[in-house]
Amino acid sequence: MSAEELITVNSNILGGTPVFKGTRVPVRTLFEYLERGYTLEEFIECFPSVTKDLACRVLERSEAALLAA
């Protein structure tokens, strides 16, 4: 799945901040939650418009990008 299928960057949505596709939830919010010790399930509870599958796919793409660098 491509990044464009997971994330939207549009100047009309939160000023172009990358958000989960189909939502207004910034992708960086997921990383901030995880950095603060919250679980993925807790993030999903707080942002139910983001599916667990979508969040996992973004994390997987992020991991692949970091490992490829």
C-alpha positions as a Markdown table, in Angstrom:
| # | Residue | x | y | z |
|---|---|---|---|---|
| 1 | Met | 0.0 | 0.0 | 0.0 |
| 2 | Ser | 1.5 | 3.4 | -1.0 |
| 3 | Ala | 1.9 | 6.3 | 1.3 |
| 4 | Glu | -0.8 | 8.2 | -0.7 |
| 5 | Glu | -3.3 | 5.5 | 0.2 |
| 6 | Leu | -2.5 | 5.9 | 3.9 |
| 7 | Ile | -1.9 | 9.6 | 4.3 |
| 8 | Thr | -3.4 | 12.8 | 2.9 |
| 9 | Val | -1.5 | 16.1 | 2.6 |
| 10 | Asn | -3.8 | 18.9 | 1.5 |
| 11 | Ser | -3.4 | 22.6 | 2.2 |
| 12 | Asn | -7.2 | 22.7 | 2.9 |
| 13 | Ile | -6.9 | 20.1 | 5.7 |
| 14 | Leu | -5.0 | 21.4 | 8.8 |
| 15 | Gly | -2.9 | 23.6 | 6.7 |
| 16 | Gly | -1.2 | 20.7 | 4.8 |
| 17 | Thr | -0.3 | 18.7 | 7.9 |
| 18 | Pro | -0.1 | 15.0 | 7.0 |
| 19 | Val | -3.2 | 13.3 | 8.3 |
| 20 | Phe | -4.5 | 9.7 | 8.2 |
| 21 | Lys | -6.5 | 9.3 | 4.9 |
| 22 | Gly | -10.2 | 10.0 | 5.4 |
| 23 | Thr | -9.6 | 11.8 | 8.7 |
| 24 | Arg | -8.4 | 15.0 | 10.2 |
| 25 | Val | -6.1 | 13.2 | 12.6 |
| 26 | Pro | -2.4 | 14.2 | 12.2 |
| 27 | Val | -0.1 | 11.3 | 11.7 |
| 28 | Arg | 2.4 | 12.8 | 14.1 |
| 29 | Thr | -0.2 | 12.4 | 16.8 |
| 30 | Leu | 0.2 | 8.6 | 16.7 |
| 31 | Phe | 3.9 | 8.9 | 17.2 |
| 32 | Glu | 3.4 | 11.4 | 20.0 |
| 33 | Tyr | 1.0 | 9.0 | 21.8 |
| 34 | Leu | 3.4 | 6.1 | 21.4 |
| 35 | Glu | 6.4 | 8.2 | 22.6 |
| 36 | Arg | 4.4 | 9.1 | 25.8 |
| 37 | Gly | 3.8 | 5.5 | 26.6 |
| 38 | Tyr | 0.2 | 5.1 | 25.3 |
| 39 | Thr | -0.7 | 1.9 | 23.5 |
| 40 | Leu | -2.0 | 1.7 | 20.0 |
| 41 | Glu | -5.4 | 0.6 | 21.4 |
| 42 | Glu | -5.5 | 3.8 | 23.6 |
| 43 | Phe | -4.7 | 5.9 | 20.5 |
| 44 | Ile | -7.5 | 4.2 | 18.6 |
| 45 | Glu | -9.9 | 4.8 | 21.5 |
| 46 | Cys | -9.1 | 8.5 | 21.4 |
| 47 | Phe | -9.3 | 8.8 | 17.6 |
| 48 | Pro | -11.9 | 6.3 | 16.5 |
| 49 | Ser | -11.8 | 7.6 | 12.9 |
| 50 | Val | -8.4 | 6.0 | 12.5 |
| 51 | Thr | -8.7 | 2.2 | 12.2 |
| 52 | Lys | -6.2 | -0.1 | 13.8 |
| 53 | Asp | -5.4 | -1.4 | 10.3 |
| 54 | Leu | -4.6 | 2.1 | 9.0 |
| 55 | Ala | -2.5 | 2.9 | 12.0 |
| 56 | Cys | -0.5 | -0.3 | 11.7 |
| 57 | Arg | 0.1 | 0.2 | 8.0 |
| 58 | Val | 1.5 | 3.7 | 8.7 |
| 59 | Leu | 3.8 | 2.3 | 11.4 |
| 60 | Glu | 4.9 | -0.5 | 9.0 |
| 61 | Arg | 5.6 | 2.0 | 6.2 |
| 62 | Ser | 7.5 | 4.3 | 8.7 |
| 63 | Glu | 9.6 | 1.3 | 9.8 |
| 64 | Ala | 10.4 | 0.3 | 6.3 |
| 65 | Ala | 11.4 | 3.9 | 5.4 |
| 66 | Leu | 13.7 | 4.1 | 8.4 |
| 67 | Leu | 15.4 | 0.8 | 7.8 |
| 68 | Ala | 15.9 | 1.6 | 4.1 |
| 69 | Ala | 17.8 | 4.8 | 5.0 |
